[in-house]
Amino acid sequence: MSTSKNKKRRDPIPEHFQSHDEAGQFWDSHDSADYEKNMVDAECKINIKRRTFLVPLDQNLYRKVQSIARKRGVSAEALLNMWILEKAS
């Protein structure tokens, strides 16, 4: 029995994804275990001392913030943090 017949055909991993959504779509439809030979170890440090606080916002206000953030290419959370930091300084 030939081992080449038992090997599954795998799509190549794109060299660059155009967006996080595109990367997510690829990995949602592909098993990372099939690409183990392409993986490299990565080291990351996590600051576990950082705390997140929930602040209630009016739904319409949050939608406006989301719209502005989208136009600036950042998340609503990042934009709100930036604005609060500007005002608090």
N, C-alpha and C positions, 0 to 999 in steps of 0.2 A: 504494500500500500504506500502510495506516495504522500509525503508530508505536505507537498504544495497544494494538494487537493483539500487538505484539512484546514489550510489557512484561510481566514476570512479576509475579503477585500475591504480595506479601510480607506476612507477618504483622507487625503493629506490634511494636516492642520494648516490652515492659512497662515502665511508668514506674518500678516498684519490684519487685525480686525478693524473695520471702519468705525465701530462703536462698541460700547459695552453690551448693547442689545444684540448685536451681531454675534459677539463672543458667546453670550448666553444662549442664543438660539443654536449655535454649533454644539455647545456642551450639553444642552438639553436633549439633543438628538444623537449624541455620540457618548460612548462609555470611556471614561478616562483610563480605565484599566487596559483598554486596547492600545493605548498610546504610552504605556509605562516607559518604553525605551526612549521616548522623546522628552521625558520629564527630567528636570534637574532639581536638586535639593535647593531650598531657599530658606534663608534665615530671616525671621522678622521679630521685632520687639514690640510688645504691646504695653502701653501705659495703662495699667489697671487702676491707677489712682484717679483718673479722669472720671468725673461723674456727669451723668445726663439728668437734666431736670425737665419735667413736662410742664409746659405753660399753656393753658387753654387759650385759644384764639377763636374769634368769631369766624365761622365758615367762609363768609364772603371775603373777609379780610385775608384769610389764608389763601384763597383762590387768587386774589390780586397779587400777593407775595409770590405765589407759584408762577404766575404769568411773568412777572418782572424777572424772577430768577431764571426762568427758562430762556428769556431773551438775552440774559447775561451769561448763559452757559454754566450756571452753578445751581446747586440744590437750594431749595427754599430754606433749609436749615442753615446752610453756609451763609446765605444772604442775611438771614435774621441775626446770626452770630456776628457778622461783620457790622451791621447797623447798630446793634446793641453795644459792641465794642467802641465804635465811633462815638456814640452818645455818652458812654460811661467814662471815656478818657478825658 
